[in-house]
Amino acid sequence: MEQQKLEKKYGLLTAIAMVVGIVIGSGVFFKAETVLNATGGNLPVGILAWLIGGMVMVICASMFSLIAVRYETSGGLMGYAEKVVGPRYAFDVGWYLTTVYNPALTAVLAWVSARYTCVLIGWSITGGECMTLAGFYLMLSYAMNVLAPILAGRFQITTTAAKLIPLFAMGIVGTAVGLMNGTTLENFTTVVNPDLEGNPLFAAVVATIFAYDGWIVATSINAELRNAKRNMPLALIFGSVLIVIAYILYYVGLSGAVPNQVLMENGEQGALIAFDTLFGAMGGNILFVFVIISCMGTLNGLMMGCVRNLYALSERGMGPRPEVFSQVDPVTNMPHSSGVFALVMSAFWLTFFYGANLGNHWFGPVAFDSSELSIVALYFFYIPIFLFFMKKGKGLPVWQRWLLPLLALGCCVLVLIAAWFAHGGAAIGWFVLFVLFFFLLGRFFEGQNRRRARISTRSNPH
C-alpha cells in the first residue's frame, strides 16, 4: 500500500502568517528591555541594533526566497540543504533543527507566553506556577497541531492579525505622545548607563537576532503550500519587511511612553507599565492580553514546524526508525510519531532553560542561553548552503549568483562575531559540546540505518 503523504492545504496568507506570526509575538516584547539594558539605555544605539538585526533577516530571507524559486522541496531548510549541498549535509541540518533549534525555541516560547500571563495576573515568573503554565501551553500547542492542523493554521492567521494591534498601538500612540511631552527627545539624548564594558552594540544585535528569528521555520510547510515556488518567496520577503517596520515603530513608541530607566529597572513589568501609562489600567491590560495572544501565536507557529521536523528526515530514510517516524495519520494527515518526538525534545529544552536561566542555576558552568545560541548556530549552518548556491548558480544574473549570497554570508559572519562578544567563549564552547552530542547521536542512528539496509539487501538480493 502506498504511504500517505502530506497534502497541499495552505495558501499564501497562511505562509505570510507563518513568517510574521512566528517572528512577531515574543522577541520584540521579550528583548526590548534586553536591548535597552545591553546598550545602557542608549536609544540611538538600540535602534541601530534593531536595524542591523532587521537587515540580517531581510537579506537572509531574500536569499532563501531565491533558493525557494529554484527548488520546490519538502522539509524546508533541510530540503534546501539537500538540493544545494547534498544528502549528508541535509541530515546534519535536519537533525540540528529536530533536536536543538526548533524544540529549544518552542520551549522558550512556551515559557515567554506563560511569563506574560504571570505578569498580568501577578504571579512570579520564576516560580513553579509559571513553569506549570509553560508546560500547559506547550501541551496545548502540541495537541492543536497534531490533532487539528487546519485549526492550527487558522489560529496562526488570527493571532498574526491580533499581535499587530499592540505593536502598532504602542508605536503610533507612544511616538505621538512622546514627541508632544518631550519623553522621546529626553530618551534619545540621555544615556542611563554610559560606562558599560564590552561591546554594547554587538550584545544588543544578538538580542535582536532572537527577536527577528523564526522566519526560516515557515519553510517547513513548503511541501504543504499551494504554488510554493511563488508563494514562499512572496511570504518571506513581504513578511520580513513588515516585521522590521513594526519592530522599530514599537521600540520608538516605548521611548515615548516612559523613560528608558523605568523600563530597565522593572524588567518583565516594563512593557505593562508602558501600556498602562498610555492607555490607562484597563486599556493597558486589554492590550497586554493581545501581547500574550501574540506570544501564543508564535508558539503555535514554531510548533507547526517542530512536529514536522523528524518526519522530514524520516521520509528521506534518515534518523531513528524512519519507518516509524515517516508515518502520516490518515485522519488528521499529520505525522503523529514525529510530533511526539518534538514534544519530548521541547520538554527537555524547557527544563534546561528553566534550570540554566530561572531556577537555582542547576547546571552551574554548563549553563547557557539556549534562546539565543541555538539561533546563532543556525546562521553557521547557512554558510555552506550559500557557498554551494554560488558554485551551482551558473546562468543566474550576477546579483543572484554572487551579490545576494555574498551579502548573506556577510550577515552570517556578523551574527557569529556578535555572539562571541555577547556570550563569550565559555558559553559558546558549552553550547558547541551540546550540539556535538546530538550530532554524534544522529550519526549513530544513521549507522544503524545503513546496517539495516545492508542486511535487507543480503536477505532479499532480488
DOFIKOL-146338 format. One record per residue (C-alpha): x, z, y; residue in one letter; chain. Coordinates in steps of 0.05 Angstrom, whole numbers, plus 5000, padded with zeros to 4 digits. Example, Ala and Ser with C-alpha at 12.3 -4.5 7.8 and 13.67 -1.06 7.14 Angstrom:
2
((5246, 5156, 4910), A, A)
((5273, 5143, 4979), S, A)
# end
This chain:
462
((5000, 5000, 5000), M, A)
((5027, 4981, 5069), E, A)
((5047, 5042, 5111), Q, A)
((5004, 5052, 5172), Q, A)
((5038, 5040, 5240), K, A)
((5026, 5068, 5309), L, A)
((4974, 5026, 5346), E, A)
((4979, 4998, 5417), K, A)
((4930, 5045, 5450), K, A)
((4958, 5057, 5520), Y, A)
((4957, 5016, 5584), G, A)
((4997, 5012, 5649), L, A)
((4960, 5070, 5680), L, A)
((4980, 5117, 5623), T, A)
((5052, 5093, 5627), A, A)
((5056, 5107, 5702), I, A)
((5022, 5174, 5689), A, A)
((5075, 5189, 5636), M, A)
((5132, 5174, 5685), V, A)
((5101, 5210, 5745), V, A)
((5067, 5263, 5704), G, A)
((5129, 5284, 5664), I, A)
((5175, 5286, 5724), V, A)
((5128, 5316, 5775), I, A)
((5100, 5382, 5753), G, A)
((5152, 5436, 5748), S, A)
((5221, 5416, 5774), G, A)
((5201, 5407, 5846), V, A)
((5167, 5476, 5846), F, A)
((5217, 5509, 5798), F, A)
((5280, 5481, 5830), K, A)
((5263, 5480, 5905), A, A)
((5285, 5553, 5911), E, A)
((5346, 5538, 5868), T, A)
((5367, 5483, 5915), V, A)
((5358, 5529, 5975), L, A)
((5400, 5584, 5942), N, A)
((5453, 5535, 5919), A, A)
((5462, 5509, 5990), T, A)
((5457, 5577, 6023), G, A)
((5393, 5555, 6058), G, A)
((5426, 5494, 6089), N, A)
((5366, 5448, 6094), L, A)
((5402, 5382, 6111), P, A)
((5449, 5391, 6051), V, A)
((5388, 5407, 6008), G, A)
((5353, 5344, 6030), I, A)
((5417, 5304, 6016), L, A)
((5417, 5334, 5945), A, A)
((5345, 5311, 5935), W, A)
((5363, 5242, 5960), L, A)
((5423, 5237, 5913), I, A)
((5383, 5261, 5854), G, A)
((5328, 5211, 5871), G, A)
((5379, 5155, 5877), M, A)
((5406, 5171, 5808), V, A)
((5336, 5169, 5778), M, A)
((5315, 5104, 5813), V, A)
((5379, 5067, 5794), I, A)
((5378, 5090, 5721), C, A)
((5303, 5078, 5715), A, A)
((5314, 5008, 5744), S, A)
((5369, 4996, 5693), M, A)
((5324, 5016, 5635), F, A)
((5268, 4973, 5664), S, A)
((5316, 4915, 5658), L, A)
((5331, 4934, 5586), I, A)
((5257, 4941, 5571), A, A)
((5245, 4869, 5595), V, A)
((5296, 4843, 5545), R, A)
((5279, 4888, 5486), Y, A)
((5210, 4910, 5464), E, A)
((5221, 4962, 5411), T, A)
((5193, 5028, 5385), S, A)
((5229, 5094, 5394), G, A)
((5240, 5090, 5469), G, A)
((5312, 5107, 5487), L, A)
((5333, 5107, 5413), M, A)
((5304, 5038, 5404), G, A)
((5341, 5012, 5464), Y, A)
((5406, 5043, 5438), A, A)
((5395, 5008, 5372), E, A)
((5384, 4940, 5404), K, A)
((5440, 4945, 5455), V, A)
((5494, 4985, 5418), V, A)
((5476, 4988, 5344), G, A)
((5440, 5029, 5290), P, A)
((5494, 5083, 5283), R, A)
((5493, 5099, 5357), Y, A)
((5417, 5096, 5357), A, A)
((5417, 5151, 5305), F, A)
((5463, 5194, 5348), D, A)
((5417, 5185, 5408), V, A)
((5354, 5195, 5368), G, A)
((5379, 5257, 5333), W, A)
((5401, 5288, 5400), Y, A)
((5332, 5273, 5430), L, A)
((5298, 5302, 5369), T, A)
((5338, 5367, 5362), T, A)
((5363, 5383, 5432), V, A)
((5339, 5345, 5493), Y, A)
((5264, 5338, 5483), N, A)
((5248, 5404, 5449), P, A)
((5293, 5442, 5497), A, A)
((5257, 5414, 5558), L, A)
((5189, 5422, 5524), T, A)
((5205, 5495, 5513), A, A)
((5227, 5506, 5585), V, A)
((5163, 5473, 5610), L, A)
((5121, 5519, 5566), A, A)
((5156, 5578, 5600), W, A)
((5150, 5548, 5670), V, A)
((5075, 5538, 5660), S, A)
((5069, 5610, 5637), A, A)
((5115, 5633, 5693), R, A)
((5070, 5607, 5749), Y, A)
((5008, 5632, 5712), T, A)
((5040, 5702, 5711), C, A)
((5058, 5697, 5785), V, A)
((4986, 5681, 5801), L, A)
((4957, 5740, 5761), I, A)
((5013, 5789, 5777), G, A)
((5050, 5794, 5710), W, A)
((5125, 5800, 5703), S, A)
((5158, 5733, 5688), I, A)
((5210, 5766, 5643), T, A)
((5161, 5809, 5603), G, A)
((5132, 5798, 5534), G, A)
((5065, 5777, 5563), E, A)
((5096, 5717, 5597), C, A)
((5133, 5695, 5534), M, A)
((5070, 5703, 5492), T, A)
((5033, 5659, 5542), L, A)
((5090, 5609, 5538), A, A)
((5083, 5606, 5463), G, A)
((5008, 5596, 5470), F, A)
((5017, 5538, 5519), Y, A)
((5068, 5507, 5471), L, A)
((5019, 5511, 5412), M, A)
((4961, 5485, 5455), L, A)
((5000, 5424, 5477), S, A)
((5023, 5410, 5407), Y, A)
((4952, 5415, 5378), A, A)
((4924, 5368, 5431), M, A)
((4977, 5316, 5420), N, A)
((4976, 5313, 5344), V, A)
((4901, 5323, 5334), L, A)
((4872, 5286, 5394), A, A)
((4924, 5237, 5421), P, A)
((4874, 5198, 5462), I, A)
((4852, 5263, 5496), L, A)
((4926, 5278, 5509), A, A)
((4934, 5211, 5543), G, A)
((4872, 5223, 5587), R, A)
((4897, 5293, 5602), F, A)
((4963, 5262, 5626), Q, A)
((4927, 5216, 5674), I, A)
((4881, 5272, 5700), T, A)
((4938, 5322, 5712), T, A)
((4980, 5269, 5745), T, A)
((4927, 5259, 5798), A, A)
((4917, 5334, 5804), A, A)
((4990, 5351, 5812), K, A)
((4998, 5305, 5872), L, A)
((4948, 5348, 5911), I, A)
((4993, 5410, 5924), P, A)
((5054, 5366, 5936), L, A)
((5022, 5324, 5990), F, A)
((4982, 5383, 6018), A, A)
((5046, 5422, 6028), M, A)
((5085, 5362, 6051), G, A)
((5037, 5337, 6103), I, A)
((5007, 5403, 6129), V, A)
((5073, 5442, 6124), G, A)
((5111, 5389, 6162), T, A)
((5058, 5383, 6216), A, A)
((5052, 5459, 6225), V, A)
((5127, 5469, 6223), G, A)
((5140, 5416, 6276), L, A)
((5088, 5448, 6322), M, A)
((5110, 5521, 6315), N, A)
((5185, 5507, 6311), G, A)
((5196, 5533, 6240), T, A)
((5221, 5466, 6215), T, A)
((5271, 5459, 6271), L, A)
((5296, 5530, 6260), E, A)
((5305, 5518, 6186), N, A)
((5343, 5453, 6200), F, A)
((5391, 5486, 6248), T, A)
((5401, 5554, 6214), T, A)
((5443, 5565, 6152), V, A)
((5423, 5630, 6117), V, A)
((5489, 5639, 6078), N, A)
((5545, 5595, 6106), P, A)
((5601, 5628, 6066), D, A)
((5585, 5600, 5997), L, A)
((5642, 5588, 5948), E, A)
((5649, 5526, 5904), G, A)
((5612, 5461, 5918), N, A)
((5541, 5475, 5943), P, A)
((5522, 5401, 5944), L, A)
((5541, 5389, 5872), F, A)
((5506, 5452, 5849), A, A)
((5443, 5430, 5886), A, A)
((5448, 5359, 5858), V, A)
((5447, 5385, 5786), V, A)
((5384, 5425, 5802), A, A)
((5350, 5363, 5830), T, A)
((5371, 5324, 5768), I, A)
((5329, 5373, 5728), F, A)
((5271, 5363, 5776), A, A)
((5276, 5287, 5772), Y, A)
((5287, 5284, 5697), D, A)
((5236, 5266, 5643), G, A)
((5222, 5194, 5662), W, A)
((5260, 5168, 5602), I, A)
((5211, 5204, 5556), V, A)
((5157, 5155, 5579), A, A)
((5193, 5101, 5539), T, A)
((5176, 5138, 5475), S, A)
((5106, 5107, 5477), I, A)
((5135, 5037, 5484), N, A)
((5111, 5016, 5415), A, A)
((5040, 5041, 5432), E, A)
((5039, 5008, 5501), L, A)
((5000, 4944, 5511), R, A)
((5042, 4887, 5541), N, A)
((5103, 4934, 5541), A, A)
((5152, 4883, 5569), K, A)
((5111, 4880, 5633), R, A)
((5081, 4950, 5637), N, A)
((5141, 4993, 5620), M, A)
((5186, 4965, 5676), P, A)
((5129, 4970, 5726), L, A)
((5116, 5042, 5706), A, A)
((5190, 5062, 5710), L, A)
((5203, 5031, 5779), I, A)
((5136, 5047, 5813), F, A)
((5134, 5117, 5784), G, A)
((5206, 5135, 5803), S, A)
((5199, 5112, 5876), V, A)
((5133, 5151, 5884), L, A)
((5167, 5213, 5857), I, A)
((5225, 5211, 5907), V, A)
((5177, 5205, 5965), I, A)
((5133, 5262, 5941), A, A)
((5192, 5309, 5927), Y, A)
((5226, 5302, 5995), I, A)
((5160, 5307, 6031), L, A)
((5145, 5372, 5993), Y, A)
((5214, 5401, 6007), Y, A)
((5209, 5387, 6081), V, A)
((5138, 5415, 6081), G, A)
((5163, 5481, 6052), L, A)
((5212, 5487, 6110), S, A)
((5154, 5483, 6158), G, A)
((5113, 5536, 6122), A, A)
((5161, 5596, 6121), V, A)
((5233, 5610, 6139), P, A)
((5284, 5590, 6086), N, A)
((5306, 5662, 6079), Q, A)
((5236, 5683, 6057), V, A)
((5236, 5630, 6002), L, A)
((5306, 5650, 5980), M, A)
((5291, 5725, 5977), E, A)
((5225, 5720, 5940), N, A)
((5244, 5676, 5881), G, A)
((5185, 5654, 5840), E, A)
((5137, 5684, 5892), Q, A)
((5165, 5639, 5947), G, A)
((5121, 5579, 5934), A, A)
((5058, 5623, 5930), L, A)
((5077, 5656, 5997), I, A)
((5086, 5587, 6028), A, A)
((5018, 5563, 6004), F, A)
((4984, 5628, 6026), D, A)
((5016, 5622, 6095), T, A)
((4989, 5552, 6107), L, A)
((4922, 5555, 6073), F, A)
((4903, 5629, 6070), G, A)
((4900, 5672, 6008), A, A)
((4841, 5636, 5976), M, A)
((4864, 5566, 5993), G, A)
((4936, 5583, 5973), G, A)
((4912, 5609, 5905), N, A)
((4870, 5547, 5893), I, A)
((4928, 5501, 5908), L, A)
((4973, 5545, 5865), F, A)
((4925, 5534, 5807), V, A)
((4939, 5460, 5817), F, A)
((5013, 5476, 5811), V, A)
((5000, 5508, 5743), I, A)
((4959, 5447, 5722), I, A)
((5017, 5404, 5745), S, A)
((5066, 5442, 5701), C, A)
((5019, 5437, 5641), M, A)
((5014, 5362, 5652), G, A)
((5090, 5358, 5649), T, A)
((5090, 5399, 5586), L, A)
((5038, 5352, 5556), N, A)
((5079, 5291, 5573), G, A)
((5142, 5320, 5543), L, A)
((5104, 5339, 5480), M, A)
((5077, 5268, 5475), M, A)
((5149, 5245, 5468), G, A)
((5172, 5304, 5427), C, A)
((5123, 5295, 5369), V, A)
((5144, 5222, 5362), R, A)
((5220, 5230, 5362), N, A)
((5232, 5245, 5288), L, A)
((5181, 5192, 5269), Y, A)
((5221, 5140, 5308), A, A)
((5283, 5160, 5269), L, A)
((5247, 5162, 5202), S, A)
((5215, 5094, 5207), E, A)
((5286, 5067, 5210), R, A)
((5304, 5105, 5147), G, A)
((5345, 5156, 5186), M, A)
((5346, 5232, 5189), G, A)
((5320, 5284, 5139), P, A)
((5269, 5259, 5088), R, A)
((5249, 5195, 5125), P, A)
((5196, 5181, 5072), E, A)
((5161, 5245, 5095), V, A)
((5171, 5243, 5170), F, A)
((5152, 5170, 5177), S, A)
((5081, 5183, 5153), Q, A)
((5024, 5169, 5202), V, A)
((4957, 5204, 5193), D, A)
((4903, 5151, 5180), P, A)
((4851, 5190, 5221), V, A)
((4889, 5211, 5283), T, A)
((4942, 5155, 5280), N, A)
((4995, 5207, 5294), M, A)
((5059, 5228, 5256), P, A)
((5039, 5299, 5237), H, A)
((5102, 5317, 5199), S, A)
((5145, 5294, 5258), S, A)
((5100, 5337, 5302), G, A)
((5110, 5400, 5261), V, A)
((5186, 5390, 5264), F, A)
((5181, 5382, 5340), A, A)
((5141, 5447, 5345), L, A)
((5193, 5485, 5304), V, A)
((5251, 5459, 5347), M, A)
((5214, 5474, 5412), S, A)
((5201, 5545, 5388), A, A)
((5275, 5552, 5373), F, A)
((5295, 5529, 5443), W, A)
((5242, 5573, 5475), L, A)
((5272, 5633, 5440), T, A)
((5342, 5612, 5461), F, A)
((5321, 5601, 5534), F, A)
((5289, 5669, 5537), Y, A)
((5349, 5704, 5505), G, A)
((5400, 5667, 5547), A, A)
((5366, 5670, 5615), N, A)
((5309, 5720, 5617), L, A)
((5320, 5774, 5564), G, A)
((5378, 5822, 5557), N, A)
((5427, 5765, 5551), H, A)
((5424, 5765, 5476), W, A)
((5476, 5711, 5467), F, A)
((5529, 5740, 5514), G, A)
((5584, 5690, 5529), P, A)
((5550, 5634, 5490), V, A)
((5490, 5633, 5537), A, A)
((5479, 5571, 5579), F, A)
((5423, 5539, 5618), D, A)
((5391, 5493, 5567), S, A)
((5343, 5466, 5620), S, A)
((5399, 5432, 5659), E, A)
((5456, 5419, 5610), L, A)
((5410, 5384, 5560), S, A)
((5394, 5334, 5615), I, A)
((5467, 5326, 5637), V, A)
((5487, 5308, 5565), A, A)
((5434, 5253, 5564), L, A)
((5470, 5217, 5621), Y, A)
((5532, 5217, 5577), F, A)
((5492, 5181, 5523), F, A)
((5470, 5129, 5574), Y, A)
((5542, 5106, 5587), I, A)
((5554, 5065, 5522), P, A)
((5485, 5033, 5530), I, A)
((5502, 5008, 5600), F, A)
((5572, 4984, 5578), L, A)
((5546, 4945, 5518), F, A)
((5490, 4915, 5561), F, A)
((5543, 4885, 5607), M, A)
((5580, 4859, 5546), K, A)
((5518, 4826, 5516), K, A)
((5487, 4803, 5582), G, A)
((5513, 4731, 5581), K, A)
((5469, 4685, 5621), G, A)
((5439, 4740, 5664), L, A)
((5446, 4738, 5740), P, A)
((5506, 4776, 5768), V, A)
((5464, 4832, 5796), W, A)
((5431, 4844, 5728), Q, A)
((5492, 4838, 5685), R, A)
((5543, 4873, 5730), W, A)
((5518, 4904, 5794), L, A)
((5460, 4946, 5770), L, A)
((5496, 4970, 5706), P, A)
((5558, 4990, 5747), L, A)
((5514, 5028, 5796), L, A)
((5480, 5063, 5737), A, A)
((5548, 5080, 5706), L, A)
((5570, 5110, 5773), G, A)
((5507, 5153, 5774), C, A)
((5523, 5179, 5704), C, A)
((5594, 5198, 5724), V, A)
((5568, 5232, 5787), L, A)
((5520, 5275, 5745), V, A)
((5576, 5296, 5697), L, A)
((5622, 5315, 5755), I, A)
((5567, 5354, 5790), A, A)
((5551, 5391, 5725), A, A)
((5624, 5413, 5718), W, A)
((5623, 5443, 5788), F, A)
((5554, 5474, 5779), A, A)
((5563, 5506, 5710), H, A)
((5638, 5510, 5697), G, A)
((5678, 5492, 5636), G, A)
((5657, 5552, 5594), A, A)
((5582, 5538, 5596), A, A)
((5593, 5464, 5584), I, A)
((5640, 5480, 5526), G, A)
((5589, 5523, 5491), W, A)
((5535, 5471, 5500), F, A)
((5581, 5417, 5470), V, A)
((5591, 5462, 5409), L, A)
((5515, 5468, 5401), F, A)
((5507, 5393, 5405), V, A)
((5565, 5384, 5356), L, A)
((5529, 5429, 5306), F, A)
((5466, 5387, 5309), F, A)
((5507, 5324, 5306), F, A)
((5541, 5346, 5241), L, A)
((5474, 5368, 5213), L, A)
((5447, 5299, 5226), G, A)
((5508, 5266, 5193), R, A)
((5495, 5309, 5132), F, A)
((5423, 5282, 5127), F, A)
((5448, 5211, 5136), E, A)
((5498, 5222, 5080), G, A)
((5442, 5245, 5035), Q, A)
((5400, 5184, 5052), N, A)
((5458, 5137, 5034), R, A)
((5469, 5173, 4968), R, A)
((5395, 5167, 4951), R, A)
((5396, 5093, 4969), A, A)
((5456, 5081, 4923), R, A)
((5423, 5118, 4865), I, A)
((5359, 5079, 4875), S, A)
((5398, 5014, 4875), T, A)
((5432, 5031, 4809), R, A)
((5367, 5053, 4777), S, A)
((5330, 4990, 4800), N, A)
((5381, 4934, 4802), P, A)
((5326, 4882, 4808), H, A)
# end
